[in-house]
Amino acid sequence: MDFNALGLSTPCLVVDLDQMEANIRNWQAAIGKYGVALRPHVKTHKVPAIAKMQLAAGASGITVAKIAEAEVFAEAGCDDIFVAYPVIGADKWARAAQLAQRIKLIVGVDSDVGAHGLSKAAAKAGSTILVRVEVDLGLNRSGLKPSQIEALCQLIQTLPGLELDGIFTFRGTGFAGSRGRSAGELGVEEGQLMVSMAEHLRAQGIPIRNISGGSTPTARAFASVPGVTEARPGTYVFSDLMQTARGVVNEDDVALTIYCTVVSKMGPDKFTVDGGSKTFSGDIAFRSTDDLKGYGKLVGEEAYVDSLSEEHGVVRCDAPVNVVIGDVLAFHPVHVCPTVNLSDELVGVRDGKIEVVWPVAARGKRT
């Protein structure tokens, strides 16, 4: 594609609509063939119109990280939302209870504090909040250890305004001890651990309806485990270089690119574009495990955004690249989710023409 021909003001984020729609269809089929619900995490795109495409393709509902995100998508008509995050704080509990008055709301819990807070707010609002207890399977960022789950489930069953819906986890592929193991192997193990835990809880008389987990690398393997009920990949809708590095997708499957203009050139193997840290996400925490280079990759070339300042992205080329000042180039992001959160809009392109411009409606919704 002639990236200059679209006439876009750079830097900007461009979505290949055909590829994105193919990703939505293919992943829905891949998860659905096991009889498992797909509940995509919409933090990747943050756009209600895209969420509605996923729902139209067969998704059972959506996943968000924060109550503020849930509010945006509920206002747009999404009525089955899972906040897969420990919701803490009186204002957030009250907002969750209010939201549960008009939609099916599921909230993640990993503490007595969170459970009591949600219960008090729900009872006051006269609403019912579905609750899932978060299990930590090794990522060590939130969730309870398996031995602690039963007690919290028992507590939840005694609290007014709450209904225990199941258990969930986010394990991914970046936890300690995962290096050298395939995403498929890790996904199957994740599913088996969660199903075993659910069976133990059921044997103790605790009703576990849903077993939810899986990330984009692991979701398909996780869904293949009998007993799993729900998978929550998010990145798949656009994909990114983290996923190509893990062998989950090919680079041709990446549906979002960052358009930048060459503004300075230092030589045949080094130049600067107009996208810096305000455009390219610096979230490359998995760089050491995935052997990723830089913050973005020039499409079709072994050239990488090597360093960033606010408005400058310095590109290093493994081999000389024929570019001149003024050229518009396309880059694939390393981690697409926080990249989208840096931009006000996404430009949807099909057959070399701009078809739609979406505001990133849930951008910055951190509460």
C-alpha positions as CSV (number, residue, x, y, z in Angstrom):
1,M,0.0,0.0,0.0
2,D,1.1,3.6,-0.7
3,F,0.9,4.9,2.9
4,N,1.2,8.5,1.7
5,A,-1.9,8.1,-0.5
6,L,-4.4,8.0,2.3
7,G,-3.6,11.6,3.1
8,L,-3.6,11.0,6.9
9,S,-2.1,13.4,9.4
10,T,0.5,11.4,11.3
11,P,1.2,9.9,13.7
12,C,-2.1,7.9,13.7
13,L,-3.4,4.4,14.2
14,V,-4.8,2.6,11.1
15,V,-6.9,-0.6,11.2
16,D,-7.1,-3.0,8.3
17,L,-10.8,-3.8,8.5
18,D,-10.7,-6.9,6.4
19,Q,-8.0,-8.4,8.7
20,M,-9.7,-7.3,11.9
21,E,-13.0,-8.9,10.8
22,A,-11.1,-12.1,9.8
23,N,-9.5,-12.2,13.3
24,I,-12.9,-11.8,14.9
25,R,-14.5,-14.6,12.8
26,N,-11.5,-17.0,13.1
27,W,-11.2,-16.7,16.9
28,Q,-14.9,-17.0,17.5
29,A,-14.8,-20.3,15.5
30,A,-11.6,-21.5,17.3
31,I,-13.1,-21.0,20.8
32,G,-16.7,-21.9,19.9
33,K,-15.9,-25.3,18.4
34,Y,-15.3,-26.5,22.0
35,G,-18.6,-25.3,23.2
36,V,-16.8,-22.6,25.2
37,A,-18.0,-19.0,25.4
38,L,-15.8,-16.3,24.1
39,R,-15.9,-13.2,26.2
40,P,-13.3,-10.8,24.6
41,H,-11.4,-8.3,26.6
42,V,-12.2,-5.0,25.0
43,K,-9.3,-3.1,26.7
44,T,-7.5,-3.9,23.4
45,H,-9.6,-1.7,21.2
46,K,-11.8,0.4,23.7
47,V,-14.3,1.0,20.9
48,P,-18.0,0.0,21.4
49,A,-18.6,-0.5,17.6
50,I,-15.9,-3.1,17.5
51,A,-17.3,-4.8,20.6
52,K,-20.6,-5.0,18.8
53,M,-18.9,-6.7,15.9
54,Q,-17.5,-9.3,18.3
55,L,-20.9,-9.8,19.9
56,A,-22.6,-10.2,16.5
57,A,-20.0,-12.8,15.6
58,G,-21.1,-14.9,18.7
59,A,-19.3,-13.5,21.7
60,S,-21.2,-14.2,24.9
61,G,-20.4,-10.8,26.4
62,I,-17.4,-8.6,27.0
63,T,-14.6,-8.2,29.5
64,V,-13.2,-5.0,30.9
65,A,-10.7,-4.1,33.5
66,K,-12.3,-1.1,35.2
67,I,-15.8,0.1,36.2
68,A,-15.3,3.2,34.1
69,E,-14.7,1.0,31.0
70,A,-17.9,-1.0,31.9
71,E,-19.8,2.3,32.1
72,V,-18.7,3.4,28.6
73,F,-19.7,0.0,27.0
74,A,-23.0,-0.3,28.9
75,E,-24.0,3.2,27.7
76,A,-23.3,2.0,24.2
77,G,-25.7,-1.0,24.6
78,C,-23.4,-3.8,25.9
79,D,-25.5,-5.5,28.6
80,D,-23.3,-8.5,29.7
81,I,-20.0,-7.3,31.2
82,F,-17.3,-8.9,33.3
83,V,-15.0,-6.6,35.2
84,A,-12.0,-9.0,35.5
85,Y,-10.2,-7.0,38.2
86,P,-10.4,-6.6,42.0
87,V,-12.8,-3.6,42.4
88,I,-11.8,-1.7,45.6
89,G,-13.1,1.6,46.9
90,A,-16.5,2.9,48.1
91,D,-17.1,5.0,44.9
92,K,-16.4,2.1,42.7
93,W,-18.6,-0.3,44.7
94,A,-21.4,2.2,44.4
95,R,-21.0,2.6,40.7
96,A,-20.9,-1.2,40.2
97,A,-24.1,-1.6,42.2
98,Q,-25.8,1.1,40.1
99,L,-24.6,-0.5,36.9
100,A,-25.9,-3.9,38.0
101,Q,-29.4,-2.4,38.1
102,R,-29.5,-2.2,34.4
103,I,-27.1,-4.8,33.0
104,K,-25.7,-8.3,33.8
105,L,-22.6,-7.3,35.7
106,I,-19.9,-9.8,36.9
107,V,-17.1,-8.5,39.1
108,G,-13.8,-10.1,40.1
109,V,-13.0,-10.4,43.8
110,D,-9.9,-11.6,45.6
111,S,-10.4,-10.3,49.1
112,D,-12.9,-10.1,52.0
113,V,-12.7,-6.4,51.7
114,G,-13.8,-6.4,48.1
115,A,-16.6,-8.9,48.8
116,H,-18.0,-6.9,51.7
117,G,-17.7,-3.6,49.9
118,L,-19.6,-4.9,46.8
119,S,-22.2,-6.5,49.1
120,K,-22.9,-3.4,51.1
121,A,-23.3,-1.3,47.9
122,A,-25.5,-3.9,46.1
123,A,-27.8,-4.2,49.1
124,K,-28.2,-0.5,49.4
125,A,-28.9,-0.2,45.6
126,G,-31.2,-3.2,45.6
127,S,-29.2,-4.9,42.9
128,T,-27.5,-8.2,42.5
129,I,-23.8,-8.4,41.4
130,L,-22.5,-11.7,40.1
131,V,-19.0,-12.4,41.5
132,R,-16.1,-14.5,40.4
133,V,-13.2,-15.3,42.6
134,E,-9.8,-14.7,41.1
135,V,-7.2,-17.4,41.2
136,D,-3.4,-16.7,41.0
137,L,-1.7,-19.4,39.0
138,G,1.7,-17.9,39.1
139,L,1.6,-14.4,37.6
140,N,1.6,-12.9,41.1
141,R,-0.2,-9.6,40.4
142,S,-3.7,-10.3,41.9
143,G,-5.8,-13.2,42.9
144,L,-5.7,-15.8,45.7
145,K,-3.6,-18.9,45.9
146,P,-5.7,-22.0,45.2
147,S,-5.7,-23.0,48.9
148,Q,-7.4,-19.7,49.8
149,I,-10.2,-19.8,47.3
150,E,-12.7,-22.0,49.2
151,A,-13.0,-19.6,52.2
152,L,-13.7,-16.6,50.1
153,C,-16.3,-18.5,48.0
154,Q,-18.0,-19.5,51.3
155,L,-18.1,-15.9,52.5
156,I,-19.6,-14.7,49.2
157,Q,-22.4,-17.1,49.5
158,T,-23.4,-15.5,52.9
159,L,-23.4,-11.9,51.7
160,P,-26.5,-10.1,50.5
161,G,-26.5,-8.6,47.0
162,L,-23.9,-11.0,45.7
163,E,-24.2,-14.2,43.7
164,L,-21.2,-16.5,43.3
165,D,-20.8,-17.2,39.6
166,G,-17.5,-19.0,39.4
167,I,-13.7,-18.6,39.3
168,F,-11.4,-16.9,36.9
169,T,-7.7,-16.5,36.3
170,F,-5.2,-14.6,34.1
171,R,-2.0,-16.5,33.8
172,G,-0.7,-15.6,30.4
173,T,2.7,-16.9,29.3
174,G,5.0,-14.5,31.1
175,F,5.1,-15.9,34.6
176,A,8.1,-17.4,36.4
177,G,8.9,-20.9,35.0
178,S,7.1,-20.4,31.7
179,R,10.1,-19.8,29.5
180,G,10.7,-22.6,27.0
181,R,7.2,-23.9,27.2
182,S,4.7,-23.5,24.4
183,A,1.6,-21.4,24.7
184,G,-0.5,-24.5,23.9
185,E,1.1,-26.5,26.7
186,L,0.6,-23.6,29.2
187,G,-3.0,-23.1,28.1
188,V,-3.9,-26.8,28.6
189,E,-2.2,-26.7,32.0
190,E,-4.1,-23.6,33.0
191,G,-7.4,-25.2,32.0
192,Q,-6.7,-28.4,33.9
193,L,-5.7,-26.5,37.1
194,M,-8.9,-24.4,37.0
195,V,-11.2,-27.4,36.3
196,S,-9.6,-29.4,39.1
197,M,-10.1,-26.5,41.4
198,A,-13.7,-26.1,40.4
199,E,-14.3,-29.8,40.9
200,H,-12.8,-29.6,44.4
201,L,-15.1,-26.6,45.3
202,R,-18.2,-28.4,44.0
203,A,-17.3,-31.4,46.1
204,Q,-17.4,-29.1,49.1
205,G,-20.9,-27.9,48.1
206,I,-19.9,-24.7,46.5
207,P,-21.6,-24.1,43.2
208,I,-19.2,-23.1,40.5
209,R,-21.0,-22.3,37.3
210,N,-18.2,-20.7,35.3
211,I,-14.5,-21.4,34.8
212,S,-12.9,-18.5,33.0
213,G,-9.4,-17.9,31.8
214,G,-7.1,-17.8,28.8
215,S,-5.2,-15.0,27.2
216,T,-4.6,-14.5,23.4
217,P,-1.6,-16.9,23.5
218,T,-3.3,-19.5,25.6
219,A,-7.0,-19.2,25.0
220,R,-7.5,-21.8,22.3
221,A,-5.6,-24.5,24.3
222,F,-7.4,-23.4,27.5
223,A,-10.8,-23.8,25.8
224,S,-9.9,-27.3,24.6
225,V,-9.9,-28.6,28.2
226,P,-13.2,-30.3,29.1
227,G,-15.0,-28.4,31.9
228,V,-13.8,-24.9,30.9
229,T,-16.7,-22.6,30.2
230,E,-15.2,-19.3,29.1
231,A,-12.1,-17.8,27.4
232,R,-11.2,-14.1,27.6
233,P,-8.6,-13.2,24.9
234,G,-8.3,-9.6,23.9
235,T,-5.3,-8.8,21.8
236,Y,-6.4,-11.2,19.0
237,V,-8.7,-8.6,17.5
238,F,-5.7,-6.6,16.3
239,S,-2.7,-8.7,17.5
240,D,0.8,-7.3,17.8
241,L,4.5,-8.2,17.9
242,M,4.2,-9.8,21.3
243,Q,1.9,-12.4,19.7
244,T,4.1,-12.9,16.6
245,A,7.1,-13.4,18.8
246,R,5.3,-16.1,20.7
247,G,4.3,-17.8,17.5
248,V,0.6,-17.3,18.2
249,V,0.0,-15.4,14.9
250,N,1.8,-14.4,11.8
251,E,2.8,-10.8,11.2
252,D,0.2,-10.8,8.3
253,D,-2.5,-11.3,11.0
254,V,-1.7,-8.0,12.7
255,A,-4.5,-5.7,11.8
256,L,-3.3,-2.4,13.4
257,T,-0.5,-0.3,12.2
258,I,1.0,3.0,13.4
259,Y,1.5,5.5,10.5
260,C,4.4,7.9,11.0
261,T,6.2,10.4,8.8
262,V,10.0,10.4,8.4
263,V,11.1,13.8,9.7
264,S,14.9,13.4,9.9
265,K,17.5,11.1,8.4
266,M,20.9,10.4,9.9
267,G,22.1,7.8,7.3
268,P,20.9,4.7,5.4
269,D,20.4,2.7,8.5
270,K,19.0,5.3,10.9
271,F,16.1,7.9,10.7
272,T,13.6,9.6,12.9
273,V,9.8,9.5,12.6
274,D,7.2,11.8,14.2
275,G,5.9,9.2,16.6
276,G,7.5,9.1,20.0
277,S,6.5,8.0,23.5
278,K,3.1,9.7,23.0
279,T,2.4,7.3,20.2
280,F,4.4,4.1,20.8
281,S,3.7,2.3,24.0
282,G,6.7,1.8,26.3
283,D,5.0,-1.2,27.8
284,I,7.5,-3.9,26.7
285,A,7.7,-5.8,30.0
286,F,7.9,-9.1,28.2
287,R,10.8,-8.0,26.0
288,S,13.3,-10.1,27.8
289,T,11.2,-13.3,27.5
290,D,10.1,-12.7,23.9
291,D,13.4,-11.4,22.4
292,L,11.5,-8.4,21.0
293,K,13.4,-5.5,19.5
294,G,12.5,-1.9,20.2
295,Y,9.0,-0.4,20.4
296,G,7.7,-1.1,17.0
297,K,8.7,-2.8,13.7
298,L,8.6,-1.2,10.2
299,V,6.2,-3.3,8.2
300,G,8.0,-5.5,5.7
301,E,11.5,-4.5,6.9
302,E,14.0,-5.5,9.6
303,A,13.9,-2.0,11.0
304,Y,12.8,-1.1,14.6
305,V,11.8,1.9,16.6
306,D,14.9,1.8,18.8
307,S,14.5,4.8,21.1
308,L,11.8,7.3,22.1
309,S,11.4,10.8,23.4
310,E,8.0,12.5,23.5
311,E,7.8,13.4,19.8
312,H,10.7,11.5,18.3
313,G,11.0,7.8,17.4
314,V,14.5,6.9,16.2
315,V,14.4,3.9,13.9
316,R,17.4,1.5,13.6
317,C,17.7,-0.6,10.5
318,D,19.4,-4.0,10.4
319,A,20.0,-3.4,6.7
320,P,19.7,-0.1,4.8
321,V,16.1,1.0,4.0
322,N,15.3,3.3,1.1
323,V,13.3,6.1,2.8
324,V,13.4,9.8,2.3
325,I,12.2,12.7,4.5
326,G,8.5,13.1,4.1
327,D,7.7,9.4,3.5
328,V,4.8,8.0,5.5
329,L,5.7,4.5,6.9
330,A,3.6,1.9,8.8
331,F,4.8,0.2,11.9
332,H,3.4,-2.7,13.9
333,P,3.3,-2.1,17.7
334,V,4.9,-4.3,20.2
335,H,2.0,-4.2,22.6
336,V,-1.2,-2.9,21.0
337,C,-3.5,-2.5,24.0
338,P,-1.6,0.5,25.7
339,T,-0.8,1.8,22.2
340,V,-4.5,2.3,21.4
341,N,-4.9,4.0,24.8
342,L,-2.5,6.7,23.7
343,S,-4.7,7.7,20.7
344,D,-7.9,9.6,20.3
345,E,-9.2,7.6,17.3
346,L,-8.7,4.6,15.1
347,V,-8.9,5.0,11.3
348,G,-10.5,2.0,9.6
349,V,-9.2,1.3,6.0
350,R,-10.5,-1.1,3.4
351,D,-9.2,-1.5,-0.2
352,G,-6.9,1.5,0.2
353,K,-9.7,3.8,1.3
354,I,-10.8,5.3,4.7
355,E,-14.1,3.7,5.6
356,V,-14.6,4.7,9.2
357,V,-13.0,6.7,12.0
358,W,-13.8,5.5,15.5
359,P,-13.2,7.6,18.6
360,V,-11.4,5.5,21.3
361,A,-14.3,5.9,23.6
362,A,-12.9,4.1,26.6
363,R,-9.5,5.7,26.4
364,G,-8.1,6.7,29.8
365,K,-10.9,5.1,31.7
366,R,-8.7,4.1,34.6
367,T,-11.2,4.1,37.5
